[in-house]
């Protein structure tokens, strides 16, 4: 048993969560991984994988029991994200995005909203988190989408880009600005928009470098009339809801990245144990061993931090923004480095689509960009050490 296998064995989960994780691992190996190449080449949405995940009832793990769920720990959720993403990064982020989008409803939704919306997700519905605009990326306060109250309705106007599952989601958690509040930050509000609402349209889906089976949509809201009953919290609560949701979604993105990193590392190890150059296996060269030592050490440390942050969240800690930033930053940088080094170790073969390391390198790149670019996270981490007081 190598160090990474021992690390996996040390993950402390209750028996029911271990059994579920084992089922997810079997599903990932037997069904999801064999389909990944086809979906990457075709760019088709992986409905077969979504159906297989729903057959396990996996959405239920993050929905409270009162609304049709079978809740499990956040740590177990992160472990499932990693396993699914290791098999198919596109499928991993599709499933994780449903958690990202519905968790704010669980936390901030009214009882009526929970009764009405959560069972749909527990039964397998897809959810999308709708934030980014052409002029509002990492700085979400620059968004222009407008929420205008009109009686019992809210009229939504604006557009969004780079929305994961935006064209297929059953529910969309949309962030925009309340028309009656002037303050740029204080006006941000959150609204659940249901699929098929008149005025909501898909402008296009992106043809991407990686995660090609995960649809990424540009959306338009043209006098889109939504019941006021779908407003999450009060007008102006959106920024609070958004920041809290990012603290839960960033560790999830890190788990996604670490699934890619683990897949690249395992593929590289298997290859260089067999491939020979100059009469020796590639792994026998000292320079290669040094590279493996660095990569394995960083992978072990990142994964241990993943479980640490998961434990903080399970313990009810709310002030974990910096821990989440550190995790997302290091995990995504590692995923890109690991996949790139795997391609290098495969040599010319790594540059060809016959081996999945080529796909893993393309899939890894976005993890450094979304959920806040890594430059933003470095700024957040560094700024956290500034002493408060007069300039």
ZAVO-835699 format. One record per residue (C-alpha): x, z, y. Coordinates in Angstrom, 1 decimal, decimal comma. Each point is the difference from the previous one (the first is absolute). Layout:
@xx->X&zz->Z&yy->Y $
...
END
This chain:
@xx->0,0&zz->0,0&yy->0,0 $
@xx->1,5&zz->-1,1&yy->3,3 $
@xx->-0,3&zz->1,8&yy->3,3 $
@xx->-3,0&zz->-1,9&yy->1,2 $
@xx->-1,9&zz->0,6&yy->-3,3 $
@xx->0,8&zz->3,7&yy->0,4 $
@xx->-1,3&zz->-0,1&yy->3,5 $
@xx->-3,3&zz->-1,5&yy->-1,2 $
@xx->-0,2&zz->2,7&yy->-2,7 $
@xx->0,4&zz->2,7&yy->2,6 $
@xx->-3,1&zz->-1,1&yy->1,9 $
@xx->-2,4&zz->3,0&yy->-0,4 $
@xx->-3,6&zz->-1,2&yy->-0,5 $
@xx->-2,9&zz->1,7&yy->-1,8 $
@xx->-0,8&zz->-1,4&yy->-3,4 $
@xx->-3,0&zz->-2,0&yy->1,2 $
@xx->2,1&zz->-1,7&yy->2,7 $
@xx->2,8&zz->-0,7&yy->-2,5 $
@xx->-2,5&zz->-1,6&yy->-2,3 $
@xx->-1,4&zz->-2,2&yy->2,8 $
@xx->3,5&zz->-1,0&yy->1,1 $
@xx->0,8&zz->-1,0&yy->-3,6 $
@xx->-3,1&zz->-2,2&yy->0,0 $
@xx->1,1&zz->-1,6&yy->3,3 $
@xx->3,5&zz->-0,6&yy->-1,4 $
@xx->-1,5&zz->-1,7&yy->-3,1 $
@xx->-2,3&zz->-2,1&yy->2,2 $
@xx->2,8&zz->-1,0&yy->2,2 $
@xx->2,3&zz->-1,0&yy->-2,8 $
@xx->-2,6&zz->-1,7&yy->-2,2 $
@xx->-2,2&zz->-1,8&yy->2,5 $
@xx->1,1&zz->0,1&yy->3,6 $
@xx->3,8&zz->-0,8&yy->-0,4 $
@xx->-0,6&zz->-3,1&yy->-2,2 $
@xx->-2,3&zz->-1,5&yy->2,7 $
@xx->2,2&zz->0,7&yy->3,0 $
@xx->2,0&zz->-3,2&yy->-0,1 $
@xx->-3,2&zz->-2,2&yy->-0,2 $
@xx->-1,6&zz->1,8&yy->2,9 $
@xx->3,2&zz->-0,3&yy->2,1 $
@xx->0,2&zz->-3,7&yy->-0,6 $
@xx->-3,6&zz->-0,8&yy->0,6 $
@xx->-0,7&zz->2,5&yy->2,8 $
@xx->-3,4&zz->0,7&yy->-1,6 $
@xx->-1,5&zz->3,4&yy->0,5 $
@xx->0,5&zz->2,0&yy->-3,2 $
@xx->-3,6&zz->0,8&yy->-0,9 $
@xx->1,0&zz->0,5&yy->-3,7 $
@xx->2,3&zz->2,8&yy->1,0 $
@xx->-2,6&zz->1,6&yy->2,3 $
@xx->-2,6&zz->-0,1&yy->-2,8 $
@xx->2,5&zz->1,6&yy->-2,4 $
@xx->0,8&zz->2,7&yy->2,5 $
@xx->-3,8&zz->0,6&yy->0,4 $
@xx->-0,5&zz->0,1&yy->-3,7 $
@xx->2,3&zz->3,1&yy->0,0 $
@xx->-2,2&zz->1,4&yy->2,8 $
@xx->3,2&zz->0,4&yy->2,1 $
@xx->-1,7&zz->0,1&yy->3,4 $
@xx->-1,7&zz->3,2&yy->-1,1 $
@xx->3,3&zz->1,9&yy->0,2 $
@xx->-0,2&zz->0,2&yy->3,8 $
@xx->-3,7&zz->0,5&yy->0,5 $
@xx->-1,5&zz->3,5&yy->-0,1 $
@xx->-2,1&zz->0,9&yy->-3,0 $
@xx->-3,2&zz->0,5&yy->2,1 $
@xx->0,1&zz->-3,8&yy->0,8 $
@xx->0,6&zz->-1,4&yy->-3,5 $
@xx->3,8&zz->0,6&yy->-0,2 $
@xx->2,4&zz->1,8&yy->-2,3 $
@xx->2,6&zz->1,2&yy->2,5 $
@xx->3,6&zz->0,5&yy->-0,9 $
@xx->3,1&zz->1,0&yy->2,0 $
@xx->1,7&zz->-2,1&yy->2,6 $
@xx->3,1&zz->0,2&yy->-2,1 $
@xx->-1,8&zz->-1,6&yy->-2,9 $
@xx->-1,3&zz->-2,7&yy->2,3 $
@xx->3,6&zz->-0,8&yy->1,2 $
@xx->1,2&zz->-0,2&yy->-3,5 $
@xx->-2,8&zz->-2,5&yy->-0,8 $
@xx->0,8&zz->-2,1&yy->3,1 $
@xx->3,7&zz->-0,1&yy->-1,1 $
@xx->-0,9&zz->-1,1&yy->-3,6 $
@xx->-2,5&zz->-2,7&yy->1,1 $
@xx->2,4&zz->-1,3&yy->2,7 $
@xx->2,9&zz->-0,1&yy->-2,5 $
@xx->-2,1&zz->-2,4&yy->-2,1 $
@xx->-1,5&zz->-2,0&yy->2,8 $
@xx->0,7&zz->0,9&yy->3,7 $
@xx->-3,0&zz->-2,0&yy->1,2 $
@xx->-2,4&zz->1,9&yy->-2,3 $
@xx->1,6&zz->3,3&yy->1,0 $
@xx->-0,6&zz->-0,5&yy->3,7 $
@xx->-3,6&zz->-1,2&yy->-0,6 $
@xx->-0,8&zz->3,2&yy->-1,8 $
@xx->1,9&zz->2,2&yy->2,4 $
@xx->-1,7&zz->-1,5&yy->3,0 $
@xx->-3,4&zz->1,1&yy->-1,3 $
@xx->1,3&zz->3,5&yy->0,1 $
@xx->1,5&zz->-0,5&yy->3,5 $
@xx->-3,4&zz->-1,3&yy->1,3 $
@xx->-2,3&zz->2,5&yy->-1,7 $
@xx->2,0&zz->3,3&yy->0,5 $
@xx->-1,0&zz->0,3&yy->3,7 $
@xx->-3,6&zz->-0,2&yy->-1,1 $
@xx->0,5&zz->2,8&yy->-2,5 $
@xx->1,7&zz->2,1&yy->2,6 $
@xx->-2,0&zz->-0,7&yy->3,2 $
@xx->-3,2&zz->-1,6&yy->-1,2 $
@xx->-3,4&zz->1,7&yy->0,3 $
@xx->-1,9&zz->1,1&yy->-3,1 $
@xx->-2,4&zz->-3,0&yy->0,4 $
@xx->3,0&zz->-2,4&yy->0,2 $
@xx->1,6&zz->1,5&yy->-3,0 $
@xx->-3,2&zz->-0,1&yy->-2,0 $
@xx->-0,5&zz->-3,7&yy->0,9 $
@xx->3,5&zz->-1,4&yy->-0,1 $
@xx->2,2&zz->1,9&yy->-2,4 $
@xx->-1,9&zz->-0,7&yy->-3,3 $
@xx->0,5&zz->-3,7&yy->0,7 $
@xx->3,8&zz->0,5&yy->0,0 $
@xx->-0,1&zz->2,3&yy->-3,0 $
@xx->-1,7&zz->-2,8&yy->-1,9 $
@xx->2,8&zz->-2,4&yy->0,8 $
@xx->-0,6&zz->-1,3&yy->3,6 $
@xx->2,9&zz->-1,2&yy->2,1 $
@xx->0,7&zz->1,4&yy->3,4 $
@xx->2,2&zz->-1,4&yy->2,8 $
@xx->1,7&zz->1,8&yy->2,9 $
@xx->-0,4&zz->-2,2&yy->3,1 $
@xx->2,4&zz->0,9&yy->2,8 $
@xx->2,5&zz->-2,8&yy->1,0 $
@xx->-0,6&zz->-2,5&yy->2,7 $
@xx->2,1&zz->-2,8&yy->1,5 $
@xx->1,1&zz->2,2&yy->2,9 $
@xx->-0,2&zz->3,4&yy->-1,8 $
@xx->2,2&zz->0,5&yy->-3,0 $
@xx->2,1&zz->3,1&yy->-0,2 $
@xx->-1,5&zz->1,1&yy->3,3 $
@xx->-3,7&zz->0,2&yy->-1,1 $
@xx->-1,0&zz->1,4&yy->3,4 $
@xx->0,3&zz->-3,6&yy->1,3 $
@xx->-3,0&zz->-1,2&yy->-2,0 $
@xx->-2,7&zz->-2,0&yy->1,8 $
@xx->-2,9&zz->0,1&yy->-2,5 $
@xx->-3,0&zz->1,4&yy->1,8 $
@xx->-2,8&zz->2,3&yy->-1,2 $
@xx->-3,0&zz->-0,1&yy->2,3 $
@xx->-2,9&zz->2,4&yy->-0,7 $
@xx->-3,5&zz->-1,6&yy->0,2 $
@xx->-2,7&zz->2,3&yy->-1,1 $
@xx->0,3&zz->0,8&yy->-3,7 $
@xx->2,7&zz->-2,7&yy->-0,4 $
@xx->3,6&zz->-0,6&yy->0,9 $
@xx->0,9&zz->-3,6&yy->1,0 $
@xx->3,5&zz->-0,9&yy->-1,1 $
@xx->2,0&zz->-2,8&yy->1,7 $
@xx->3,7&zz->-0,8&yy->-0,6 $
@xx->2,3&zz->-1,3&yy->-2,7 $
@xx->2,5&zz->1,5&yy->-2,5 $
@xx->2,9&zz->-1,5&yy->-1,9 $
@xx->2,1&zz->0,9&yy->-3,1 $
@xx->-2,9&zz->1,9&yy->-1,6 $
@xx->0,7&zz->0,7&yy->-3,7 $
@xx->-3,1&zz->-0,9&yy->-2,1 $
@xx->-1,9&zz->-0,8&yy->3,2 $
@xx->-1,8&zz->-2,9&yy->-1,5 $
@xx->-1,0&zz->1,7&yy->-3,2 $
@xx->-0,6&zz->3,6&yy->0,9 $
@xx->-3,5&zz->1,5&yy->-0,4 $
@xx->0,7&zz->2,5&yy->2,8 $
@xx->2,3&zz->-0,4&yy->3,0 $
@xx->1,1&zz->3,0&yy->2,1 $
@xx->0,5&zz->-1,7&yy->3,4 $
@xx->1,7&zz->1,6&yy->3,0 $
@xx->-0,9&zz->-1,1&yy->3,5 $
@xx->-0,6&zz->1,4&yy->3,5 $
@xx->-3,2&zz->1,6&yy->1,2 $
@xx->-1,2&zz->-1,9&yy->3,0 $
@xx->-1,2&zz->3,1&yy->1,9 $
@xx->3,4&zz->1,7&yy->-0,1 $
@xx->2,7&zz->-1,3&yy->2,3 $
@xx->3,1&zz->1,8&yy->-1,4 $
@xx->2,0&zz->-2,3&yy->-2,3 $
@xx->0,7&zz->2,6&yy->-2,6 $
@xx->-3,1&zz->2,1&yy->0,5 $
@xx->-2,3&zz->-2,9&yy->-0,5 $
@xx->1,2&zz->-1,0&yy->-3,5 $
@xx->-2,8&zz->0,5&yy->-2,5 $
@xx->-0,6&zz->-0,8&yy->-3,7 $
@xx->-3,0&zz->-1,8&yy->-1,5 $
@xx->-0,9&zz->-1,0&yy->-3,6 $
@xx->-1,0&zz->-3,7&yy->-0,1 $
@xx->-1,6&zz->-1,2&yy->-3,2 $
@xx->0,7&zz->-3,4&yy->-1,7 $
@xx->-2,5&zz->-2,7&yy->1,1 $
@xx->-0,8&zz->1,6&yy->3,3 $
@xx->-1,1&zz->-2,9&yy->2,4 $
@xx->2,7&zz->-0,7&yy->2,5 $
@xx->2,8&zz->0,9&yy->-2,3 $
@xx->2,0&zz->-3,0&yy->-1,1 $
@xx->3,2&zz->-0,8&yy->-1,7 $
@xx->2,1&zz->-2,4&yy->2,1 $
@xx->2,7&zz->-0,6&yy->-2,6 $
@xx->2,1&zz->1,5&yy->-2,7 $
@xx->3,8&zz->0,0&yy->0,4 $
@xx->2,4&zz->-2,0&yy->-2,2 $
@xx->2,6&zz->2,7&yy->-0,4 $
@xx->3,6&zz->0,3&yy->-1,2 $
@xx->-0,8&zz->2,8&yy->-2,4 $
@xx->-3,0&zz->2,0&yy->-1,3 $
@xx->-1,6&zz->-3,4&yy->-0,4 $
@xx->-2,9&zz->1,1&yy->-2,1 $
@xx->-1,0&zz->2,7&yy->2,5 $
@xx->-2,2&zz->-1,7&yy->2,5 $
@xx->0,9&zz->0,5&yy->3,7 $
@xx->-2,7&zz->-1,0&yy->2,4 $
@xx->-0,6&zz->-0,7&yy->3,6 $
@xx->-3,4&zz->1,3&yy->1,0 $
@xx->-2,4&zz->-0,7&yy->2,9 $
@xx->-2,7&zz->2,2&yy->1,3 $
@xx->-2,5&zz->-1,9&yy->2,2 $
@xx->-2,8&zz->2,2&yy->1,2 $
@xx->0,1&zz->1,7&yy->-3,4 $
@xx->-2,8&zz->2,5&yy->0,0 $
@xx->0,7&zz->3,1&yy->-2,1 $
@xx->-2,3&zz->3,1&yy->-0,3 $
@xx->1,2&zz->2,9&yy->2,0 $
@xx->-0,3&zz->2,0&yy->-3,1 $
@xx->3,2&zz->-1,7&yy->-1,2 $
@xx->2,1&zz->1,5&yy->2,9 $
@xx->2,6&zz->2,4&yy->-1,5 $
@xx->0,0&zz->3,2&yy->2,0 $
@xx->-0,7&zz->-0,2&yy->3,7 $
@xx->1,0&zz->-2,7&yy->2,5 $
@xx->3,7&zz->0,5&yy->0,8 $
@xx->0,9&zz->1,7&yy->-3,3 $
@xx->1,7&zz->-3,2&yy->-1,3 $
@xx->3,6&zz->0,9&yy->0,9 $
@xx->-0,2&zz->3,3&yy->-1,8 $
@xx->-1,6&zz->-1,7&yy->-3,0 $
@xx->2,6&zz->-2,8&yy->0,1 $
@xx->3,1&zz->2,3&yy->0,2 $
@xx->-1,4&zz->2,2&yy->-2,8 $
@xx->-0,7&zz->-3,0&yy->-2,2 $
@xx->3,6&zz->-1,4&yy->0,5 $
@xx->1,4&zz->3,3&yy->-1,1 $
@xx->-1,7&zz->-0,5&yy->-3,3 $
@xx->0,5&zz->-3,8&yy->-0,3 $
@xx->3,8&zz->0,0&yy->0,8 $
@xx->0,9&zz->2,0&yy->-3,1 $
@xx->-2,2&zz->-2,4&yy->-1,9 $
@xx->1,9&zz->-3,0&yy->1,4 $
@xx->3,2&zz->1,8&yy->-1,0 $
@xx->-1,3&zz->0,3&yy->-3,6 $
@xx->-0,7&zz->-3,8&yy->0,1 $
@xx->3,5&zz->-0,7&yy->1,2 $
@xx->1,5&zz->2,3&yy->-2,7 $
@xx->-2,0&zz->-1,9&yy->-2,7 $
@xx->1,7&zz->-3,2&yy->1,2 $
@xx->3,4&zz->1,7&yy->0,1 $
@xx->-0,4&zz->1,5&yy->-3,5 $
@xx->-1,0&zz->-3,4&yy->-1,4 $
@xx->3,0&zz->-1,7&yy->1,6 $
@xx->2,4&zz->2,7&yy->-1,2 $
@xx->-1,3&zz->-0,2&yy->-3,6 $
@xx->0,2&zz->-3,8&yy->-0,1 $
@xx->3,5&zz->0,0&yy->1,4 $
@xx->1,2&zz->2,7&yy->-2,5 $
@xx->-1,5&zz->-1,9&yy->-2,9 $
@xx->1,6&zz->-3,3&yy->1,1 $
@xx->3,6&zz->1,3&yy->0,7 $
@xx->0,1&zz->1,8&yy->-3,3 $
@xx->-0,4&zz->-3,4&yy->-1,7 $
@xx->1,5&zz->-2,5&yy->2,3 $
@xx->3,8&zz->-0,6&yy->-0,5 $
@xx->2,6&zz->-1,4&yy->2,3 $
@xx->3,8&zz->-0,2&yy->-0,8 $
@xx->-0,6&zz->1,4&yy->-3,4 $
@xx->-1,7&zz->3,2&yy->1,2 $
@xx->-3,5&zz->1,1&yy->0,7 $
@xx->-0,7&zz->0,0&yy->3,8 $
@xx->-0,7&zz->3,8&yy->-0,1 $
@xx->3,5&zz->0,7&yy->-1,2 $
@xx->1,5&zz->-1,1&yy->3,3 $
@xx->0,9&zz->3,0&yy->2,2 $
@xx->-1,3&zz->-1,6&yy->3,2 $
@xx->-3,4&zz->-0,5&yy->-1,7 $
@xx->0,0&zz->3,6&yy->-1,2 $
@xx->0,6&zz->1,3&yy->3,5 $
@xx->-2,9&zz->-2,1&yy->1,3 $
@xx->-2,3&zz->1,4&yy->-2,8 $
@xx->1,1&zz->3,6&yy->0,8 $
@xx->-1,0&zz->-0,4&yy->3,7 $
@xx->-3,3&zz->-1,7&yy->-0,8 $
@xx->-1,0&zz->2,5&yy->-2,8 $
@xx->0,9&zz->3,0&yy->2,2 $
@xx->-2,1&zz->-1,2&yy->2,9 $
@xx->-2,9&zz->-0,9&yy->-2,3 $
@xx->0,1&zz->3,5&yy->-1,6 $
@xx->0,1&zz->1,7&yy->3,5 $
@xx->-2,8&zz->-2,2&yy->1,4 $
@xx->-2,2&zz->0,6&yy->-3,0 $
@xx->0,6&zz->3,8&yy->0,2 $
@xx->-1,0&zz->-0,1&yy->3,7 $
@xx->-3,1&zz->-1,9&yy->-1,0 $
@xx->-1,1&zz->2,8&yy->-2,3 $
@xx->0,9&zz->2,5&yy->2,7 $
@xx->-2,2&zz->-1,6&yy->2,6 $
@xx->-2,8&zz->-0,4&yy->-2,5 $
@xx->0,2&zz->3,7&yy->-0,8 $
@xx->-0,1&zz->0,9&yy->3,8 $
@xx->-3,2&zz->-2,1&yy->0,3 $
@xx->-1,5&zz->1,6&yy->-3,1 $
@xx->0,8&zz->3,4&yy->1,5 $
@xx->-2,1&zz->-0,8&yy->3,1 $
@xx->2,9&zz->-0,6&yy->2,4 $
@xx->-1,1&zz->-2,1&yy->2,9 $
@xx->3,1&zz->-0,1&yy->2,2 $
@xx->2,0&zz->-2,4&yy->-2,3 $
@xx->0,4&zz->-3,0&yy->2,4 $
@xx->3,8&zz->0,2&yy->0,0 $
@xx->0,3&zz->0,5&yy->-3,7 $
@xx->-2,3&zz->-3,0&yy->-0,6 $
@xx->2,1&zz->-2,1&yy->2,4 $
@xx->3,2&zz->1,0&yy->-1,8 $
@xx->-1,5&zz->-0,9&yy->-3,3 $
@xx->-1,4&zz->-3,4&yy->1,1 $
@xx->3,2&zz->-0,9&yy->1,8 $
@xx->2,4&zz->0,8&yy->-2,9 $
@xx->-2,2&zz->-1,3&yy->-2,8 $
@xx->-0,7&zz->-3,4&yy->1,7 $
@xx->3,6&zz->-0,5&yy->1,0 $
@xx->1,0&zz->0,8&yy->-3,6 $
@xx->-2,5&zz->-2,4&yy->-1,5 $
@xx->1,4&zz->-2,8&yy->2,1 $
@xx->3,6&zz->0,9&yy->-0,8 $
@xx->-0,8&zz->0,5&yy->-3,7 $
@xx->-1,8&zz->-3,3&yy->-0,4 $
@xx->2,7&zz->-1,9&yy->1,9 $
@xx->2,8&zz->1,5&yy->-2,1 $
@xx->-2,0&zz->-0,8&yy->-3,2 $
@xx->-0,1&zz->-3,6&yy->1,1 $
@xx->3,7&zz->0,1&yy->0,6 $
@xx->0,7&zz->1,5&yy->-3,5 $
@xx->-2,1&zz->-2,8&yy->-1,6 $
@xx->2,1&zz->-2,6&yy->1,9 $
@xx->-1,5&zz->-3,4&yy->0,2 $
@xx->-2,8&zz->1,0&yy->-2,4 $
@xx->-1,1&zz->2,6&yy->2,4 $
@xx->-0,7&zz->-2,7&yy->2,6 $
@xx->-2,4&zz->-1,7&yy->-2,4 $
@xx->-3,6&zz->0,8&yy->-0,7 $
@xx->0,7&zz->0,3&yy->-3,7 $
@xx->0,9&zz->3,7&yy->0,6 $
@xx->-2,2&zz->2,4&yy->1,9 $
@xx->2,9&zz->1,4&yy->2,1 $
@xx->-0,6&zz->-2,9&yy->2,3 $
@xx->-3,6&zz->1,0&yy->0,5 $
@xx->0,9&zz->3,7&yy->0,4 $
@xx->2,4&zz->-0,9&yy->2,8 $
@xx->-2,8&zz->-1,8&yy->1,8 $
@xx->-2,5&zz->2,8&yy->-0,7 $
@xx->2,4&zz->2,7&yy->1,3 $
@xx->0,4&zz->-1,4&yy->3,5 $
@xx->-3,4&zz->0,9&yy->1,3 $
@xx->0,5&zz->3,7&yy->-0,9 $
@xx->2,5&zz->0,2&yy->2,9 $
@xx->-2,5&zz->-1,5&yy->2,4 $
@xx->-3,5&zz->1,4&yy->-0,5 $
@xx->-1,3&zz->3,5&yy->0,5 $
@xx->2,3&zz->0,1&yy->3,0 $
@xx->3,3&zz->-2,0&yy->0,0 $
@xx->3,0&zz->1,9&yy->-1,2 $
@xx->1,4&zz->-0,1&yy->3,6 $
@xx->-3,1&zz->1,9&yy->1,1 $
@xx->0,5&zz->2,6&yy->-2,7 $
@xx->3,7&zz->0,5&yy->0,9 $
@xx->-1,2&zz->0,6&yy->3,6 $
@xx->-2,6&zz->2,5&yy->-1,2 $
@xx->2,5&zz->1,9&yy->-2,1 $
@xx->2,7&zz->0,1&yy->2,6 $
@xx->-2,4&zz->0,9&yy->2,8 $
@xx->-1,2&zz->3,0&yy->-2,1 $
@xx->3,3&zz->1,8&yy->0,8 $
@xx->-0,4&zz->-0,3&yy->3,8 $
@xx->-0,3&zz->3,5&yy->1,5 $
@xx->-3,0&zz->0,5&yy->2,1 $
@xx->0,4&zz->1,0&yy->3,6 $
@xx->0,8&zz->-1,5&yy->3,4 $
@xx->1,9&zz->-3,2&yy->0,0 $
END
